[in-house]
Amino acid sequence: MGTQVQEETLTLEEVLAALKVNHRLILWNDDTNTFEHVIHCLVKYLDYTDKQAERIAWTVHNDGKCTILEGSYTEVEVYRKILQQEGLTVSVE
């Protein structure tokens, strides 16, 4: 009795999606930045609404950190550099 092999055809998009490793940009709590500055940066650079940015700022304040962006390493790294230049404490995971 022979072994049956089932062939599966994937699209290029499915292959690339499977290969893509998602990275997260984490905003950390610090004693340096004000709520207003954090909210301003989230609105200006990540297109969050004021209300969304305020919720994130409170999450960071209460939990110590919050994921603010997910994407490819290149995309996340660009925003890490921008926000770091603004004085925010951020890292990529």
C-alpha positions as a Markdown table, in Angstrom:
| # | Residue | x | y | z |
|---|---|---|---|---|
| 1 | Met | 0.0 | 0.0 | 0.0 |
| 2 | Gly | 1.5 | 3.4 | -1.1 |
| 3 | Thr | 1.6 | 6.6 | 0.8 |
| 4 | Gln | -0.8 | 9.2 | -0.4 |
| 5 | Val | 0.4 | 12.7 | -0.6 |
| 6 | Gln | -2.1 | 15.6 | -0.8 |
| 7 | Glu | -0.8 | 18.6 | -2.6 |
| 8 | Glu | -1.7 | 22.0 | -1.3 |
| 9 | Thr | -1.4 | 25.2 | -3.4 |
| 10 | Leu | -0.7 | 28.5 | -1.6 |
| 11 | Thr | -0.8 | 32.0 | -3.0 |
| 12 | Leu | 2.2 | 34.2 | -2.8 |
| 13 | Glu | 0.3 | 36.4 | -0.2 |
| 14 | Glu | -0.3 | 33.3 | 2.0 |
| 15 | Val | 3.4 | 32.3 | 1.8 |
| 16 | Leu | 4.6 | 35.8 | 2.7 |
| 17 | Ala | 2.0 | 36.1 | 5.5 |
| 18 | Ala | 3.3 | 32.9 | 7.0 |
| 19 | Leu | 6.9 | 34.0 | 6.8 |
| 20 | Lys | 6.3 | 37.5 | 8.3 |
| 21 | Val | 7.2 | 37.7 | 11.9 |
| 22 | Asn | 5.2 | 40.3 | 13.7 |
| 23 | His | 7.0 | 42.6 | 16.1 |
| 24 | Arg | 5.5 | 44.7 | 18.7 |
| 25 | Leu | 6.4 | 48.3 | 19.7 |
| 26 | Ile | 6.1 | 48.6 | 23.5 |
| 27 | Leu | 5.7 | 51.9 | 25.3 |
| 28 | Trp | 7.1 | 51.8 | 28.8 |
| 29 | Asn | 6.2 | 53.9 | 31.8 |
| 30 | Asp | 8.8 | 56.4 | 33.0 |
| 31 | Asp | 9.0 | 59.3 | 35.4 |
| 32 | Thr | 10.1 | 61.7 | 32.7 |
| 33 | Asn | 7.2 | 62.2 | 30.2 |
| 34 | Thr | 3.9 | 63.9 | 31.0 |
| 35 | Phe | 0.6 | 62.4 | 29.9 |
| 36 | Glu | 0.2 | 65.4 | 27.5 |
| 37 | His | 3.5 | 64.6 | 25.8 |
| 38 | Val | 2.8 | 60.9 | 25.4 |
| 39 | Ile | -0.7 | 61.6 | 24.1 |
| 40 | His | 0.7 | 64.3 | 21.7 |
| 41 | Cys | 3.3 | 61.8 | 20.3 |
| 42 | Leu | 0.8 | 59.0 | 19.9 |
| 43 | Val | -1.6 | 61.2 | 18.0 |
| 44 | Lys | 1.1 | 62.9 | 15.9 |
| 45 | Tyr | 3.1 | 59.8 | 14.8 |
| 46 | Leu | 0.7 | 56.9 | 15.1 |
| 47 | Asp | -2.5 | 58.5 | 14.1 |
| 48 | Tyr | -4.4 | 57.6 | 17.3 |
| 49 | Thr | -7.3 | 59.7 | 18.3 |
| 50 | Asp | -7.0 | 61.8 | 21.5 |
| 51 | Lys | -9.3 | 59.4 | 23.3 |
| 52 | Gln | -7.3 | 56.3 | 22.1 |
| 53 | Ala | -4.0 | 57.9 | 23.1 |
| 54 | Glu | -5.3 | 58.9 | 26.5 |
| 55 | Arg | -6.4 | 55.3 | 27.1 |
| 56 | Ile | -2.9 | 54.1 | 26.1 |
| 57 | Ala | -1.3 | 56.6 | 28.4 |
| 58 | Trp | -3.4 | 55.4 | 31.3 |
| 59 | Thr | -2.6 | 51.7 | 30.5 |
| 60 | Val | 1.1 | 52.5 | 30.5 |
| 61 | His | 0.7 | 54.4 | 33.8 |
| 62 | Asn | -1.2 | 51.6 | 35.5 |
| 63 | Asp | 0.4 | 48.5 | 34.0 |
| 64 | Gly | 3.9 | 49.8 | 33.3 |
| 65 | Lys | 3.8 | 49.2 | 29.5 |
| 66 | Cys | 1.5 | 48.9 | 26.5 |
| 67 | Thr | 1.8 | 47.6 | 23.0 |
| 68 | Ile | 1.2 | 50.5 | 20.7 |
| 69 | Leu | 2.0 | 49.1 | 17.3 |
| 70 | Glu | 2.4 | 45.7 | 15.6 |
| 71 | Gly | 4.0 | 45.0 | 12.3 |
| 72 | Ser | 7.2 | 44.1 | 10.4 |
| 73 | Tyr | 10.5 | 44.7 | 12.2 |
| 74 | Thr | 11.3 | 47.5 | 9.7 |
| 75 | Glu | 8.0 | 49.3 | 10.3 |
| 76 | Val | 8.2 | 49.0 | 14.1 |
| 77 | Glu | 11.8 | 50.0 | 14.2 |
| 78 | Val | 11.1 | 53.3 | 12.3 |
| 79 | Tyr | 8.5 | 54.3 | 14.9 |
| 80 | Arg | 10.8 | 53.2 | 17.8 |
| 81 | Lys | 13.4 | 55.6 | 16.6 |
| 82 | Ile | 10.9 | 58.5 | 16.1 |
| 83 | Leu | 9.4 | 58.0 | 19.5 |
| 84 | Gln | 12.7 | 57.6 | 21.2 |
| 85 | Gln | 13.9 | 60.9 | 19.7 |
| 86 | Glu | 10.8 | 62.4 | 21.3 |
| 87 | Gly | 12.0 | 61.1 | 24.6 |
| 88 | Leu | 9.6 | 58.2 | 25.1 |
| 89 | Thr | 10.8 | 54.9 | 26.5 |
| 90 | Val | 10.0 | 52.3 | 23.8 |
| 91 | Ser | 11.3 | 48.9 | 22.8 |
| 92 | Val | 10.7 | 46.3 | 20.1 |
| 93 | Glu | 9.7 | 42.7 | 21.0 |
